[in-house]
Amino acid sequence: MSDLMVDPASIGQQAQVPSVRPQESRTGMVRVGVIGYGYWGPNIVRNLQGQQNAQAVMVCDQNPAALARARKAHPSIETVSNPLDILRSPDIDAVAVITPVWTHYELAKMALENGKHVFIEKPFTSSSAQAEELIELAARKRLTVMVDHTFLFTGAVRKIRELTESGALGDLYYYDSLRVNLGLFQHDVSVIWDLAPHDLSIMDHIIRAEPEAIVATGEKHLNGVEDVAFMTIYFPRNVIAHINVNWLSPVKIRTTLIGGQKKMVVWNDLVADEKVRVYDRGVEITSGEGIRDLLVSYRSGDMWAPQLEQLEALHVEMGYFAECIMNNKVPFNDGHAGLRVVRMLEAADKSIRRKGELIRL
Ligand SMILES: NC(=O)c1ccc[n+]([C@@H]2O[C@H](COP(=O)([O-])OP(=O)(O)OC[C@H]3O[C@@H](n4cnc5c(N)ncnc54)[C@H](O)[C@@H]3O)[C@@H](O)[C@H]2O)c1
């Protein structure tokens, strides 16, 4: 296990699944069939090939050009155009579903019904009802479901989580994220379902509290789905989050501020060095007798940029997937984590339809 692997003890969400599993890899390797070799699929296959405990053995795509690319990059991997070849293969332990969101539920359901563990793209499903059904099916079949919340495996998010868990930031005040760029337009989902899952899964991982309510606004300009949107999420103890996602931005920005009572973080994911900066800055207010006696003091201490782990997030995540399967561990980014994100996305859609009405979760 690499030292970037997530330490289960630090996650606090582990639960053991029964030890009898329907599929056992005969080779000490988790053999994965990957469905979908478009934009993101090649990254999954490449990162599976670098593992000691997992390998991609088959790639499926209904597009012949995609399969030709797969064969060129990985001549040893079998390519097929029908997902059933993967879903029914006795030589495959797990299926990676790297196709558009509207296909996730059907493909994952068939994989589970055929006794395969599932690695599935974000967002988990198109609805919470679908997610609940897959979670129930996986539990009944004693199979692992992992949702690709890739950012949770980056050095930056792992460091931020370490800072929040250790109490270094103090009580959290807010999470504020700007995730904007020009495109890539998706045909089946809005900008919220495309980009916000990153922030929602990161928030879920570091705030570690159930959100209470959501307000969202957004507009459609080009192809019938929201391409610009703003979400506000309310958590217990006055923690508030704001996410700005936009496919119509002239420039790409990936900047997140996380404010705590003791320290504040600025995470700029686009810079090579000092992606995460921790500021010893804050405000303290002490009150005297009356309102005029309020004393505001500003603290402006040092800034430091912690060292971040450099391994590719997907490499770490694919290794963790295989490790969870082999050791009967429930991943922290399991179906329940995927469902929590889908519930927030659904609430955001509802709020947008009602022009920013507060939706309780
Ligand atoms: N984790 C991340 O950071 C990240 C980044 C990009 C995309 N994604 C997710 O990955 C998924 C795929 O996105 P993409 O951008 O690669 O899409 P894409 O359209 O570029 O690729 C999807 C591929 O799946 C194939 N396909 C679709 N239905 C199929 C089926 N039933 N059987 C076989 N092949 C099928 C298509 O031919 C296509 O080649 C989406 O869920 C998206 O949200 C995640």
The ligand as an SDF file (V2000), in Angstrom:
LIG
                    3D

 44 48  0  0  0  0  0  0  0  0999 V2000
  -13.8750   12.2770  -12.0700 N   0  0  0  0  0  0  0  0  0  0  0  0
  -13.6420   13.2500  -12.9320 C   0  0  0  0  0  0  0  0  0  0  0  0
  -12.8850   14.1880  -12.6590 O   0  0  0  0  0  0  0  0  0  0  0  0
  -14.3340   13.1960  -14.2690 C   0  0  0  0  0  0  0  0  0  0  0  0
  -13.8660   13.9670  -15.3350 C   0  0  0  0  0  0  0  0  0  0  0  0
  -14.5230   13.8790  -16.5680 C   0  0  0  0  0  0  0  0  0  0  0  0
  -15.6380   13.0720  -16.6960 C   0  0  0  0  0  0  0  0  0  0  0  0
  -16.0790   12.3580  -15.6260 N   0  0  0  0  0  0  0  0  0  0  0  0
  -17.2620   11.5000  -15.7310 C   0  0  0  0  0  0  0  0  0  0  0  0
  -16.9520   10.4230  -16.6070 O   0  0  0  0  0  0  0  0  0  0  0  0
  -18.1230   10.0160  -17.3020 C   0  0  0  0  0  0  0  0  0  0  0  0
  -17.8230   10.0190  -18.7980 C   0  0  0  0  0  0  0  0  0  0  0  0
  -17.5100   11.3260  -19.1760 O   0  0  0  0  0  0  0  0  0  0  0  0
  -16.6680   11.6260  -20.5020 P   0  0  0  0  0  0  0  0  0  0  0  0
  -16.3890   13.0760  -20.4700 O   0  0  0  0  0  0  0  0  0  0  0  0
  -15.5460   10.6700  -20.6240 O   0  0  0  0  0  0  0  0  0  0  0  0
  -17.7650   11.3200  -21.6090 O   0  0  0  0  0  0  0  0  0  0  0  0
  -17.4900   10.9930  -23.1660 P   0  0  0  0  0  0  0  0  0  0  0  0
  -18.7870   11.2420  -23.8400 O   0  0  0  0  0  0  0  0  0  0  0  0
  -16.2650   11.6830  -23.6420 O   0  0  0  0  0  0  0  0  0  0  0  0
  -17.1640    9.4390  -23.1740 O   0  0  0  0  0  0  0  0  0  0  0  0
  -18.1240    8.4680  -22.8820 C   0  0  0  0  0  0  0  0  0  0  0  0
  -17.8200    7.2330  -23.7280 C   0  0  0  0  0  0  0  0  0  0  0  0
  -18.7310    6.2160  -23.3480 O   0  0  0  0  0  0  0  0  0  0  0  0
  -19.1740    5.5290  -24.5200 C   0  0  0  0  0  0  0  0  0  0  0  0
  -20.4640    4.9350  -24.2140 N   0  0  0  0  0  0  0  0  0  0  0  0
  -21.6170    5.5600  -23.8500 C   0  0  0  0  0  0  0  0  0  0  0  0
  -22.5880    4.6760  -23.5900 N   0  0  0  0  0  0  0  0  0  0  0  0
  -22.0400    3.4510  -23.7600 C   0  0  0  0  0  0  0  0  0  0  0  0
  -22.5450    2.1370  -23.6340 C   0  0  0  0  0  0  0  0  0  0  0  0
  -23.7990    1.8970  -23.2410 N   0  0  0  0  0  0  0  0  0  0  0  0
  -21.7190    1.1180  -23.9070 N   0  0  0  0  0  0  0  0  0  0  0  0
  -20.4390    1.3300  -24.3090 C   0  0  0  0  0  0  0  0  0  0  0  0
  -19.9100    2.5660  -24.4370 N   0  0  0  0  0  0  0  0  0  0  0  0
  -20.6940    3.6110  -24.1710 C   0  0  0  0  0  0  0  0  0  0  0  0
  -19.2280    6.6070  -25.5870 C   0  0  0  0  0  0  0  0  0  0  0  0
  -19.1230    6.0440  -26.8860 O   0  0  0  0  0  0  0  0  0  0  0  0
  -18.0080    7.4590  -25.2400 C   0  0  0  0  0  0  0  0  0  0  0  0
  -16.8470    7.0640  -25.9190 O   0  0  0  0  0  0  0  0  0  0  0  0
  -19.2330   10.9700  -16.8820 C   0  0  0  0  0  0  0  0  0  0  0  0
  -19.9840   10.3880  -15.8640 O   0  0  0  0  0  0  0  0  0  0  0  0
  -18.4770   12.1690  -16.3390 C   0  0  0  0  0  0  0  0  0  0  0  0
  -19.2210   12.8640  -15.3310 O   0  0  0  0  0  0  0  0  0  0  0  0
  -15.4430   12.4060  -14.4300 C   0  0  0  0  0  0  0  0  0  0  0  0
  1  2  1  0
  2  3  2  0
  2  4  1  0
  4  5  1  0
  4 44  2  0
  5  6  2  0
  6  7  1  0
  7  8  2  0
  8  9  1  0
  8 44  1  0
  9 10  1  0
  9 42  1  0
 10 11  1  0
 11 12  1  0
 11 40  1  0
 12 13  1  0
 13 14  1  0
 14 15  2  0
 14 16  1  0
 14 17  1  0
 17 18  1  0
 18 19  2  0
 18 20  1  0
 18 21  1  0
 21 22  1  0
 22 23  1  0
 23 24  1  0
 23 38  1  0
 24 25  1  0
 25 26  1  0
 25 36  1  0
 26 27  1  0
 26 35  1  0
 27 28  2  0
 28 29  1  0
 29 30  1  0
 29 35  2  0
 30 31  1  0
 30 32  2  0
 32 33  1  0
 33 34  2  0
 34 35  1  0
 36 37  1  0
 36 38  1  0
 38 39  1  0
 40 41  1  0
 40 42  1  0
 42 43  1  0
M  CHG  2   8   1  16  -1
M  END
$$$$
